[in-house]
C-alpha cells in the first residue's frame, strides 16, 4: 500500500519542521516553495546571529505570545525551547545561551544549520519543489501552482500551509494567501507590522546628524512596562531591539487613535538626586554640551536627544533637567511599513481552526507558523513558535490519518 501523501506549502521553518515530523513517520512528503530556494528569511535572520530560542524559565517563555498564549500552549508544551535545543544538537549544531538568555548556534550563522536540516530531509525522502507559487484550489480541491513550466495541480491526503506573514515580501512572505483563504470562508485577522520601527517627527538637523546612531544602555517605558536595552535612531524615527520589545503596545495605541508615547531614561544607573547635585555645579563658560558631558557623561546621540526634546528653560534648570534626563518623552507617529518589519501580527484566526490548527472550512488542511494569528517579541520566541506550530500541525495529520501507509 502506498504511503499517504502530504503536501507542505512553504519552505520556511514551520514548513520544514512539519515535513521532518511527517517524513519521520513514513509519510510521502512534498514541499512546494515559491522562491528559488527554501529558508530565505531564515537565512536572513541568521546573518547577524541566528537566535533560535530563549533560555528563560519555560513558565515565563510561554507567556510571551500575548493574546495567543492559550492558543499556542499545546504546541509549545510539545516542543519547548529545551526540545528545540536538543533538535539542533541532533543536527550536529551546538548552541550556547548569551548573557541576555538568547540561544544561538556556536557558529552563529543559519546556513550550517539549514544545510544539515536539508540533508536530513533528503535522507528521509522529502521532495522539495521550488519556484512553485501557490495560487489556490482547483474545483476538485487540488492545490494549484504557478511554475516556470506553467500551471500545475497537485493532490495530497493532507496539506500544511506554512506561507508566512507579510514581512520581507522579497523573500517570499507577501501575504498573498490572505484573499485565497478568505474566498474559501476562512476568517483572517488583518496582517500588521510587528517587531517594527516607528516614525518620529525629528527636526531635519537632528535626523541629518544622528541617523544610524545607536542609543545604548537606556531603559524605555511604554504603558508602565519598563525594559532595558538599546535602539537606533533612523532618519525617519527609531528601530532596534528595545523598540521591538514595545512595538505591539505602540502600534495598538496608534490603531486605537491614542497618542503613542514612550519614556526614556538616558542615565538608568544615576539617581535623580545625584544628577541634580552634579548639574547644579557652576557652568562657567562651558558650552551646554561640554557641561552635560562632564556632569552626566551624556554625549553624542544621547546629548543630541536632550537638545532635541527639551526646551531651553528645562535645560537651564538643574532640578528640572535632572528629572527630564530620567524621563525623556518621545511620541511616535506611525509604524514603519509591514514590508520592513521583522515579523507580522494577524493571520488565520484561531476560532477558524480545529485541533492541531486544522482549518474548519477546509478539512484536511492545516496552517502553521506566521500564518496563524499571533505575534511575539524577538529573542528566539518567533522561531520557536514557528517550528512548534509546524510540528503540532504535522502531529495532527499523523493522528488523523492513522498510519503512513
C-alpha positions as CSV (number, residue, x, y, z in Angstrom):
1,X,0.0,0.0,0.0
2,X,1.4,3.4,-1.0
3,X,2.3,5.8,1.7
4,X,-0.2,8.6,2.4
5,X,0.9,11.9,0.7
6,X,1.3,15.2,2.5
7,X,1.9,18.5,0.7
8,X,3.7,21.2,2.6
9,X,3.2,24.6,1.0
10,X,6.0,26.9,2.2
11,X,9.6,26.1,2.9
12,X,10.3,28.2,6.0
13,X,11.0,26.8,9.5
14,X,7.3,25.9,10.1
15,X,7.0,24.0,6.8
16,X,10.4,22.3,7.1
17,X,9.6,21.1,10.7
18,X,6.2,19.8,9.6
19,X,7.9,17.9,6.7
20,X,10.6,16.4,9.0
21,X,8.0,15.3,11.5
22,X,5.8,13.6,8.9
23,X,8.6,12.0,6.9
24,X,9.9,10.5,10.1
25,X,6.6,8.8,10.5
26,X,6.7,7.3,7.0
27,X,4.5,9.7,5.0
28,X,5.4,10.7,1.5
29,X,6.1,14.4,1.8
30,X,6.5,17.1,-0.8
31,X,7.4,20.7,0.0
32,X,6.3,23.4,-2.5
33,X,8.2,26.6,-2.2
34,X,7.5,29.7,-4.3
35,X,11.1,31.1,-4.2
36,X,14.1,29.6,-5.9
37,X,15.4,28.1,-2.6
38,X,13.8,27.3,0.8
39,X,14.5,29.1,4.1
40,X,15.4,32.5,2.7
41,X,14.0,34.5,5.6
42,X,15.6,32.0,8.0
43,X,19.0,32.7,6.4
44,X,18.5,36.4,6.5
45,X,17.6,36.2,10.2
46,X,20.9,34.4,10.8
47,X,23.1,37.0,9.2
48,X,23.6,38.9,12.4
49,X,23.5,35.7,14.6
50,X,20.7,33.1,14.5
51,X,18.7,33.4,17.7
52,X,16.9,30.1,17.7
53,X,15.2,30.3,21.2
54,X,15.5,31.7,24.7
55,X,16.8,30.1,27.9
56,X,14.5,31.8,30.4
57,X,12.3,29.5,32.5
58,X,9.6,27.9,30.4
59,X,6.8,29.2,32.7
60,X,7.9,32.7,31.6
61,X,8.7,31.8,28.0
62,X,5.1,30.5,27.3
63,X,3.6,33.9,28.3
64,X,5.4,35.9,25.6
65,X,2.7,35.4,23.0
66,X,0.1,37.9,24.3
67,X,-3.5,37.1,23.4
68,X,-2.4,33.9,21.7
69,X,-0.8,32.3,24.8
70,X,-3.6,29.8,25.3
71,X,-3.9,29.0,21.6
72,X,-0.2,28.2,21.3
73,X,0.2,26.4,24.6
74,X,-0.3,22.8,23.4
75,X,2.1,23.3,20.5
76,X,4.8,24.9,22.7
77,X,4.3,22.4,25.5
78,X,5.0,19.7,23.0
79,X,8.1,21.4,21.6
80,X,9.6,23.8,24.3
81,X,12.9,25.5,24.0
82,X,14.8,22.6,25.5
83,X,13.4,20.3,22.8
84,X,14.5,22.8,20.1
85,X,18.0,22.9,21.5
86,X,18.1,19.1,21.6
87,X,16.9,19.0,18.0
88,X,19.6,21.4,16.9
89,X,22.2,19.3,18.7
90,X,20.9,16.3,16.9
91,X,21.8,18.0,13.6
92,X,25.3,18.5,14.9
93,X,24.7,22.1,15.7
94,X,26.0,23.1,19.2
95,X,24.3,26.0,20.9
96,X,25.0,28.5,23.7
97,X,23.0,31.0,25.8
98,X,24.2,34.6,25.8
99,X,24.0,36.9,28.8
100,X,20.6,38.0,27.7
101,X,19.3,34.5,27.7
102,X,19.1,34.3,23.9
103,X,20.2,31.0,22.5
104,X,22.4,30.9,19.4
105,X,24.3,28.2,17.4
106,X,28.0,28.4,18.3
107,X,28.7,29.1,14.7
108,X,26.2,32.0,15.0
109,X,25.1,31.6,11.3
110,X,21.9,30.0,10.0
111,X,23.5,28.4,6.9
112,X,25.2,25.4,8.6
113,X,22.0,24.5,10.4
114,X,19.9,24.8,7.3
115,X,22.3,22.6,5.3
116,X,22.3,19.9,7.9
117,X,18.5,20.1,8.1
118,X,18.0,19.8,4.4
119,X,20.4,16.8,4.4
120,X,18.2,15.1,7.0
121,X,15.1,15.8,5.0
122,X,16.6,14.5,1.8
123,X,17.7,11.3,3.6
124,X,14.1,10.9,4.9
125,X,12.8,11.1,1.3
126,X,11.3,14.6,1.4
127,X,10.9,16.1,-2.1
128,X,11.4,19.9,-2.4
129,X,9.9,21.6,-5.4
130,X,11.0,25.3,-5.7
131,X,9.5,28.0,-7.9
132,X,6.1,26.6,-7.2
133,X,3.9,29.6,-6.2
134,X,0.6,28.5,-4.6
135,X,-2.4,30.2,-6.3
136,X,-5.3,28.5,-4.6
137,X,-7.5,25.4,-5.1
138,X,-8.9,23.7,-8.2
139,X,-12.6,22.8,-8.4
140,X,-11.8,19.3,-7.2
141,X,-9.8,20.6,-4.2
142,X,-6.4,20.0,-5.7
143,X,-3.6,22.6,-5.0
144,X,-2.9,25.0,-7.8
145,X,0.6,26.3,-8.5
146,X,2.3,28.6,-11.0
147,X,5.7,27.2,-12.1
148,X,8.3,28.2,-14.7
149,X,6.8,25.4,-16.8
150,X,3.2,26.7,-16.5
151,X,0.3,25.9,-14.2
152,X,0.3,22.7,-12.2
153,X,-2.0,21.0,-9.8
154,X,-1.2,18.6,-7.0
155,X,-3.3,16.4,-4.8
156,X,-2.5,15.1,-1.3
157,X,-4.1,13.3,1.5
158,X,-3.3,16.2,3.8
159,X,-1.8,19.7,3.5
160,X,0.1,22.1,5.7
161,X,0.0,25.7,4.6
162,X,3.1,27.5,6.0
163,X,3.4,30.6,3.8
164,X,4.5,33.1,6.4
165,X,3.1,36.5,7.1
166,X,3.7,39.7,5.1
167,X,7.1,40.9,6.3
168,X,10.0,40.8,3.9
169,X,7.9,40.1,0.8
170,X,11.0,39.9,-1.4
171,X,11.9,36.7,0.5
172,X,8.5,35.2,-0.3
173,X,6.3,36.2,2.7
174,X,4.0,38.6,1.0
175,X,0.6,37.7,2.4
176,X,-0.7,36.7,-1.0
177,X,-2.6,33.8,0.6
178,X,-5.0,36.0,2.5
179,X,-7.5,36.6,-0.3
180,X,-7.3,32.9,-1.3
181,X,-8.3,31.7,2.2
182,X,-10.9,34.5,2.7
183,X,-12.6,33.5,-0.5
184,X,-12.9,30.0,1.0
185,X,-14.7,31.4,4.0
186,X,-11.7,31.3,6.4
187,X,-11.5,34.2,8.9
188,X,-8.2,36.0,8.8
189,X,-7.2,38.8,11.1
190,X,-5.6,41.7,9.2
191,X,-1.8,41.4,8.8
192,X,0.0,44.2,10.6
193,X,3.7,45.0,11.3
194,X,5.2,43.5,14.4
195,X,8.8,43.9,15.7
196,X,9.0,47.1,13.6
197,X,10.4,50.6,13.7
198,X,8.4,53.7,14.1
199,X,8.5,57.2,12.6
200,X,9.2,60.2,14.9
201,X,8.9,63.8,13.8
202,X,12.6,64.6,14.1
203,X,14.0,68.0,13.2
204,X,16.0,67.9,10.0
205,X,19.3,68.8,11.7
206,X,18.9,66.0,14.3
207,X,18.0,63.4,11.6
208,X,20.9,64.5,9.4
209,X,23.5,64.3,12.2
210,X,22.3,61.2,14.1
211,X,20.7,58.8,11.6
212,X,22.2,55.4,12.2
213,X,23.5,56.2,15.7
214,X,22.9,53.6,18.4
215,X,21.4,54.7,21.8
216,X,22.8,52.3,24.3
217,X,22.3,51.5,28.0
218,X,18.9,53.1,28.4
219,X,15.5,52.0,29.7
220,X,12.3,52.5,27.7
221,X,8.9,52.6,29.3
222,X,5.6,52.2,27.4
223,X,2.2,51.9,29.2
224,X,4.0,51.2,32.5
225,X,6.2,48.4,31.1
226,X,9.9,49.1,31.6
227,X,12.7,47.4,29.6
228,X,16.4,48.0,29.4
229,X,18.4,47.8,26.2
230,X,19.3,49.8,23.2
231,X,17.8,51.2,20.0
232,X,18.9,53.0,16.9
233,X,18.0,56.5,15.6
234,X,17.0,56.4,11.9
235,X,16.4,59.3,9.5
236,X,12.6,58.8,10.0
237,X,12.4,57.6,13.6
238,X,13.6,54.7,15.7
239,X,14.2,51.0,15.4
240,X,16.1,48.2,17.2
241,X,15.6,45.6,19.9
242,X,14.3,47.9,22.6
243,X,11.8,49.4,20.2
244,X,10.7,46.0,19.0
245,X,10.0,45.0,22.7
246,X,7.4,47.7,22.9
247,X,6.2,47.6,19.2
248,X,2.9,45.9,19.8
249,X,1.8,48.4,22.5
250,X,2.9,51.4,20.4
251,X,1.2,50.0,17.3
252,X,-2.0,49.2,19.1
253,X,-2.2,52.7,20.6
254,X,-1.9,54.3,17.2
255,X,-4.6,51.9,15.8
256,X,-6.9,52.9,18.6
257,X,-6.4,56.6,17.9
258,X,-4.4,57.2,21.1
259,X,-1.1,59.0,21.4
260,X,1.8,56.5,21.2
261,X,4.4,57.8,23.7
262,X,7.5,56.3,25.2
263,X,9.7,57.4,28.0
264,X,13.5,57.1,28.0
265,X,15.8,57.0,31.0
266,X,19.1,58.1,29.5
267,X,21.0,57.5,32.7
268,X,19.4,54.5,34.3
269,X,22.3,54.0,36.8
270,X,22.2,57.5,38.1
271,X,19.9,58.7,40.9
272,X,17.9,61.9,40.2
273,X,19.3,63.5,43.4
274,X,22.9,62.9,42.4
275,X,22.2,64.2,38.9
276,X,20.6,67.3,40.3
277,X,23.7,68.0,42.5
278,X,26.1,67.4,39.6
279,X,24.0,69.6,37.3
280,X,23.9,72.4,40.0
281,X,27.6,73.0,39.8
282,X,28.7,76.3,38.3
283,X,28.8,76.0,34.5
284,X,31.1,78.9,33.9
285,X,32.0,79.5,30.2
286,X,31.4,75.8,29.2
287,X,29.1,75.1,26.4
288,X,25.9,73.1,27.3
289,X,27.3,70.0,25.6
290,X,30.6,70.1,27.5
291,X,28.8,70.8,30.8
292,X,26.3,68.0,30.2
293,X,29.1,65.5,29.4
294,X,31.2,66.4,32.4
295,X,28.2,66.4,34.8
296,X,26.3,63.3,33.5
297,X,28.5,61.5,31.0
298,X,26.0,62.1,28.2
299,X,27.4,62.9,24.8
300,X,26.9,62.1,21.1
301,X,23.4,61.0,20.2
302,X,22.2,61.0,23.9
303,X,23.2,64.6,24.2
304,X,21.5,65.3,20.9
305,X,18.3,63.8,22.2
306,X,18.4,66.1,25.1
307,X,18.7,69.1,22.9
308,X,16.0,67.8,20.5
309,X,13.4,67.1,23.2
310,X,14.0,69.6,26.0
311,X,13.3,73.3,25.8
312,X,15.8,75.9,26.9
313,X,14.1,76.6,30.2
314,X,14.4,72.9,31.2
315,X,18.0,72.7,30.1
316,X,18.8,75.7,32.2
317,X,17.2,74.4,35.5
318,X,19.4,71.8,37.2
319,X,16.4,70.1,39.0
320,X,14.2,70.0,36.0
321,X,17.0,68.8,33.8
322,X,17.9,66.0,36.2
323,X,14.3,64.8,36.2
324,X,14.0,65.2,32.5
325,X,17.1,63.1,31.8
326,X,15.3,60.2,33.6
327,X,12.1,60.7,31.6
328,X,12.8,61.9,28.0
329,X,9.5,61.6,26.2
330,X,9.1,60.7,22.5
331,X,5.9,60.4,20.5
332,X,5.9,58.0,17.6
333,X,3.5,58.9,14.7
334,X,3.3,55.7,12.7
335,X,4.8,52.2,12.4
336,X,7.2,51.6,9.5
337,X,5.6,49.6,6.6
338,X,5.0,45.9,7.1
339,X,7.4,45.1,4.4
340,X,10.2,46.4,6.6
341,X,9.0,44.6,9.8
342,X,10.9,41.6,11.2
343,X,7.5,39.8,11.6
344,X,3.8,40.4,11.2
345,X,0.9,40.1,13.5
346,X,-2.5,38.8,12.4
347,X,-3.3,35.8,10.3
348,X,-5.8,32.9,10.3
349,X,-7.9,33.3,13.4
350,X,-7.8,30.5,16.0
351,X,-11.6,30.3,16.1
352,X,-11.5,29.3,12.5
353,X,-9.3,26.3,13.4
354,X,-9.9,22.9,15.0
355,X,-7.4,20.7,16.8
356,X,-3.8,20.9,15.6
357,X,-4.6,24.0,13.5
358,X,-6.8,22.2,11.0
359,X,-9.0,24.7,9.1
360,X,-12.7,24.1,9.9
361,X,-13.8,25.3,6.5
362,X,-11.2,23.2,4.7
363,X,-11.0,19.7,6.2
364,X,-7.6,18.1,5.8
365,X,-5.8,21.5,5.5
366,X,-3.7,22.7,8.5
367,X,-1.9,26.0,8.9
368,X,1.3,26.8,10.8
369,X,3.9,29.4,11.5
370,X,3.3,33.1,10.9
371,X,0.1,32.4,9.0
372,X,-1.5,32.0,12.4
373,X,-2.9,35.0,14.4
374,X,-0.2,35.5,16.9
375,X,2.9,37.7,17.5
376,X,5.9,37.7,19.8
377,X,8.9,39.8,20.5
378,X,12.3,38.9,19.0
379,X,14.6,36.9,21.2
380,X,14.0,33.4,19.9
381,X,10.3,33.4,20.5
382,X,9.3,33.8,16.9
383,X,11.4,30.9,15.6
384,X,10.5,28.5,18.4
385,X,6.8,29.1,17.9
386,X,7.0,28.7,14.1
387,X,8.7,25.4,14.5
388,X,6.5,24.2,17.3
389,X,3.3,25.0,15.3
390,X,4.7,23.2,12.2
391,X,5.4,20.2,14.3
392,X,1.9,20.4,16.0
393,X,0.1,20.6,12.7
394,X,2.1,17.5,11.5
395,X,1.2,15.6,14.6
396,X,-2.5,16.3,13.9
397,X,-2.2,15.0,10.4
398,X,-0.5,11.8,11.6
399,X,-3.1,11.3,14.3
400,X,-6.0,11.8,11.8
401,X,-4.6,9.6,9.0
402,X,-3.6,7.0,11.5
403,X,-0.7,5.4,9.6
404,X,1.6,6.5,6.8
405,X,0.8,3.6,4.6
